[in-house]
Amino acid sequence: MSDFHRDVLKIDAERASEELAAKLSEQIVHRLHRQGAVVGVSGGIDSATVAALCCKALGPERVLGVAMPEKDSSPESYELARELAAQYGFTLILEDLEPALAGLGCYPRRDEAVARVFPDYTPAAKFKIVLPTNLLESERLNVFRATVEYPDGRVETRRLPVRDYLQIVSASNMKQRSRMLMLYYHAEVKNYAVVGTGNKNEHDQGFFVKWGDGGADLKPIAHLYKTQVYQIAEALGVPAGIRERTPTTDTYSAEATQEEFFFALPFALMDLLHWAWENKADAAEVAGVLDLTVEQVERVWRDFARKWTTTEYLRLMPLHWND
C-alpha cells in the first residue's frame, strides 16, 4: 500500500519558496550567467508566482515583467499584472501583440476554419474550444468541440472535424510563439534569462505550445502541481484577486477555463489522482480515500496515460541523426 492520503500534496510553502528562490538565483547567475529574469506576466497564478519568486531570488530591480495581450485577451489580465508589479516592485512593460498576429494571419486563418463548421460565424461572434468534462461519469474520447456565442445571444456547440480543429489550434498557437519571441527580445537586450511559468500539470499532460509557452531558459515550477503552486503563491503574498481567479486559457474570444478546455477535472481532485497514478498507488485505496469508485480512478488514470503518450513529442528536444 502507498502513503496516499488527502494531504499528500501539502508542502511547507515558506520553506519551499526559500529553496526555489535560492535555486533560481543559482541557475540564472551561475549556470546561465545572466543578470536578471524576464517573465511573461498574464495575470494568472503561475506567472504571478514565478514573478514573485524571481523578485525574492534576484530583487525586483533585476526582474522584468512583460504583459502581452492581443484582441482576444481579457482586460482583467493586464489589470492583475499591473497590481502584481506594483506589489512586488518589478518593472512591467506592455507589448500589444495584436498587430503582429494580424500580420501573420493568425485571426483570418483561425476564422476560416471556424466558419467552415459554423456557416453563420463572423469575427463579431465569440468562440472557444472545449472538451467533454464528464470524465468521472463515463469513458470519453478526447474529441474537441467548439462553442460559438453570436452577437444576437445565440449559443451553438458543434464537434470539430480534425482538419478544422488542427487549423484553429495551429493559428491560435501563433499567440504563444509570438510571446516567446517577444520575451527573448527583451531578455537578450538586457542579458536576462527567460523564466518559464508552466507547472507540472501542464508539462506532464502536454498543455503547452512547443517553442511557445514551453520555451524558456529555466522552468522553476514545472515539478509543482497546480495546488502546490497555490500554496507557494499564498506564502509569497500573491494578491488575492489572482489567487481566487479561475484559471483560463486566455486564448479564445469566449472565455474558456482550463478545466473545460483540457483537464476535465477540478485541480484539487486531479492533482491527487495524478500523484497517485505517478506513484503507482492502489486504485482501491485511492478510491476509498477520495470517495470515488475504482472504475472512476482507473478511467482518470487512463486519460493521464493517453495524454502523456500522445504529447511526448512536445517534451522532446530536436532529434539528431543518431537518435
C-alpha positions in Angstrom: 0.0 0.0 0.0 1.2 3.5 -0.7 1.1 6.5 1.6 -1.7 8.1 -0.3 -4.0 10.5 1.7 -5.8 13.7 1.0 -3.0 15.9 2.3 -0.2 14.1 0.3 0.4 17.3 -1.8 0.6 19.7 1.1 4.0 21.3 1.4 5.9 23.6 3.7 5.3 26.5 1.4 7.5 29.0 3.3 10.5 26.6 3.1 9.7 25.6 -0.5 9.7 29.3 -1.6 13.1 29.9 0.0 14.5 26.8 -1.7 13.0 27.8 -5.0 14.4 31.3 -4.8 17.8 30.1 -3.9 17.7 27.7 -6.9 16.5 30.4 -9.2 19.4 32.7 -8.2 22.0 29.9 -8.6 20.7 28.9 -12.1 20.3 32.3 -13.5 23.5 33.8 -12.2 25.9 30.9 -12.1 24.6 28.4 -14.6 23.2 30.7 -17.3 25.4 33.7 -16.5 22.5 36.1 -16.9 22.0 39.3 -15.0 18.3 39.1 -14.3 14.9 37.5 -15.2 12.2 38.2 -17.8 8.8 36.8 -17.1 5.7 36.8 -19.2 3.0 38.1 -16.8 -0.5 37.1 -17.7 -2.4 37.9 -14.5 -2.7 34.1 -13.8 -1.5 32.2 -10.7 1.5 30.6 -12.4 3.2 33.6 -13.9 2.4 35.6 -10.7 4.1 33.0 -8.5 7.1 32.8 -10.8 7.5 36.6 -10.9 7.3 36.8 -7.1 9.9 34.0 -6.8 12.2 35.9 -9.2 11.9 39.1 -7.1 12.7 37.1 -4.0 15.7 35.5 -5.7 17.2 38.5 -7.5 15.5 41.6 -6.2 12.7 43.4 -8.1 15.2 45.7 -9.8 16.5 42.7 -11.8 13.1 41.4 -12.8 11.2 42.5 -16.0 7.6 41.5 -16.4 6.1 41.6 -19.9 2.4 41.7 -20.4 1.5 40.6 -24.0 -2.2 41.0 -24.7 -3.9 40.7 -28.0 -7.5 41.3 -29.1 -8.9 38.1 -27.5 -7.2 38.7 -24.1 -9.3 39.5 -21.1 -8.8 43.2 -20.0 -8.7 41.8 -16.4 -5.4 40.0 -17.2 -3.4 43.3 -17.6 -5.0 44.9 -14.6 -4.0 42.0 -12.4 -0.5 42.1 -13.9 -0.2 45.8 -13.0 -1.4 45.0 -9.5 1.2 42.3 -9.1 4.1 44.6 -10.4 3.0 47.3 -8.0 3.1 45.0 -5.1 6.5 43.4 -5.7 8.1 46.4 -7.3 9.3 45.0 -10.6 9.1 46.8 -13.9 6.2 45.8 -16.1 6.0 46.7 -19.8 3.1 46.3 -22.2 3.6 44.7 -25.6 0.4 44.6 -27.7 0.7 41.6 -30.0 -2.4 42.2 -32.0 -0.7 44.0 -34.9 2.0 41.2 -35.2 -0.6 38.5 -35.0 -2.8 40.2 -37.6 0.2 40.5 -39.9 0.9 36.8 -39.5 -2.7 36.0 -40.4 -3.5 34.4 -37.0 -7.1 35.7 -36.9 -8.2 35.1 -40.5 -6.6 31.6 -40.7 -8.4 30.7 -37.4 -11.7 32.3 -38.5 -11.7 30.5 -41.9 -11.7 27.1 -40.1 -14.4 28.2 -37.6 -16.6 29.4 -40.4 -16.4 26.0 -42.2 -18.0 24.4 -39.1 -20.4 27.3 -38.3 -21.6 29.0 -41.5 -23.2 31.9 -39.6 -19.9 32.7 -37.8 -18.3 36.1 -38.3 -15.4 37.7 -36.4 -18.1 39.6 -34.5 -19.1 36.4 -32.7 -17.1 34.8 -29.9 -15.9 31.3 -29.7 -14.0 28.8 -27.7 -12.8 25.1 -27.9 -14.0 22.7 -25.2 -13.7 19.0 -24.3 -16.4 16.9 -22.6 -15.9 17.4 -18.8 -17.7 14.4 -17.5 -14.5 12.3 -17.1 -15.7 10.8 -13.8 -19.1 9.9 -15.3 -18.1 7.9 -18.4 -15.2 7.0 -20.6 -14.5 9.8 -23.0 -12.7 10.3 -26.3 -10.7 13.5 -26.5 -13.0 14.9 -29.1 -12.9 18.6 -29.3 -15.9 20.8 -29.8 -16.3 24.5 -30.5 -18.9 26.8 -28.9 -19.9 30.0 -30.7 -21.6 32.9 -29.0 -23.3 35.1 -31.6 -24.0 38.8 -31.1 -27.7 38.1 -31.1 -27.4 35.9 -28.0 -27.5 32.5 -29.7 -25.0 29.9 -28.5 -24.1 26.9 -30.7 -21.8 24.0 -30.0 -20.6 21.5 -32.6 -18.0 18.8 -32.9 -14.8 20.0 -34.7 -13.6 17.8 -37.6 -9.9 17.1 -37.4 -8.9 19.4 -40.3 -10.7 22.4 -38.7 -9.5 21.7 -35.2 -5.9 21.5 -36.3 -6.2 24.7 -38.3 -7.8 26.6 -35.4 -5.1 25.4 -32.9 -2.2 26.0 -35.3 -3.3 29.6 -35.9 -4.0 30.1 -32.2 -0.6 28.8 -31.3 0.9 31.8 -33.1 -0.1 33.7 -29.9 2.2 31.7 -27.6 5.0 31.6 -30.1 4.9 35.3 -30.7 5.0 35.8 -26.9 8.2 33.7 -26.7 9.7 35.8 -29.5 9.0 39.0 -27.5 10.3 37.6 -24.2 13.6 36.6 -25.8 13.9 40.0 -27.4 13.7 41.7 -24.0 15.9 39.0 -22.4 18.7 39.5 -25.0 18.5 43.3 -24.8 19.2 43.1 -21.0 21.2 39.9 -20.9 18.5 38.3 -18.8 17.1 34.8 -18.7 13.6 33.9 -19.8 11.9 32.2 -16.9 9.1 29.7 -17.8 5.8 29.6 -15.9 4.5 26.2 -16.7 3.5 23.8 -13.8 3.6 20.0 -13.6 0.1 19.5 -14.8 0.8 21.4 -18.0 4.2 19.8 -18.5 3.2 16.2 -17.9 -0.1 16.3 -19.7 1.1 18.4 -22.6 -0.9 21.6 -22.0 1.6 24.0 -23.6 2.8 25.1 -27.0 6.2 23.7 -28.1 8.5 26.7 -28.7 5.8 28.9 -27.3 4.9 29.0 -23.7 7.0 25.8 -23.4 10.1 27.7 -24.5 12.3 29.1 -21.7 15.8 29.1 -20.2 14.6 27.6 -16.9 11.3 26.3 -15.5 11.2 26.7 -11.7 7.7 25.3 -11.1 7.5 22.5 -13.6 7.7 20.0 -10.8 4.8 21.5 -8.8 1.2 20.5 -9.1 -1.2 23.4 -9.6 -2.5 23.1 -6.0 1.1 23.3 -4.8 1.6 26.5 -6.9 -1.3 28.0 -5.0 0.4 27.1 -1.7 3.6 28.9 -2.8 1.6 31.9 -4.1 -0.1 32.3 -0.7 3.2 32.1 1.1 4.6 34.7 -1.1 1.6 37.0 -0.7 0.4 37.0 -4.3 -2.7 39.2 -4.4 -6.0 37.5 -3.6 -7.5 38.6 -6.9 -5.0 36.5 -8.7 -5.2 33.5 -6.3 -9.0 33.5 -6.5 -9.3 33.9 -10.3 -10.4 30.8 -12.2 -7.6 29.6 -14.4 -8.4 30.3 -18.1 -6.7 29.7 -21.4 -7.0 33.5 -22.3 -6.6 32.4 -25.9 -10.1 32.4 -27.4 -12.5 35.3 -27.7 -15.1 33.5 -25.5 -13.6 32.7 -22.0 -12.7 29.1 -21.6 -11.5 27.6 -18.3 -8.5 25.3 -18.3 -10.8 22.6 -16.9 -13.3 22.7 -19.7 -10.7 23.2 -22.4 -8.3 20.5 -21.4 -8.1 19.0 -18.0 -11.7 17.9 -17.4 -11.4 17.7 -13.6 -11.0 20.3 -10.8 -7.4 20.8 -9.9 -7.8 19.7 -6.3 -9.1 16.3 -7.3 -6.9 15.9 -10.4 -3.7 16.6 -8.6 -4.4 13.9 -6.1 -5.2 11.4 -8.8 -2.2 12.4 -10.8 0.1 11.9 -7.8 -1.5 8.5 -7.1 -1.0 7.5 -10.7 2.6 8.6 -10.9 3.4 6.9 -7.6 1.6 3.7 -8.5 -0.9 3.8 -5.7 -3.5 1.1 -5.3 -6.7 2.1 -7.2 -9.0 0.7 -4.5 -7.1 2.6 -1.8 -7.3 5.8 -3.8 -11.0 5.3 -4.5 -11.7 4.9 -0.8 -9.8 8.0 0.3 -11.4 10.2 -2.4 -14.9 8.7 -2.2 -14.8 7.5 -5.8 -15.2 4.1 -7.5 -12.3 2.1 -8.6 -13.6 2.5 -12.2 -13.6 6.3 -11.9 -10.0 6.3 -10.6 -8.8 3.9 -13.4 -10.7 5.9 -16.0 -8.8 9.1 -15.0 -5.5 7.2 -14.9 -6.1 6.0 -18.5 -6.7 9.6 -19.5 -3.4 10.6 -17.9 -1.6 7.8 -19.7 -3.1 8.8 -23.1 -2.1 12.4 -22.7 1.4 11.5 -21.6 1.9 9.3 -24.6 0.3 11.5 -27.2 2.1 14.6 -26.1 5.5 13.1 -25.7 6.8 14.8 -28.8 6.2 18.2 -27.1 8.7 17.3 -24.3 11.4 16.1 -26.7 14.4 18.2 -27.8 15.1 18.2 -31.6 16.2 14.8 -32.7 19.7 14.3 -34.1 20.7 11.9 -36.8 21.8 9.2 -34.3 18.8 9.4 -32.0 
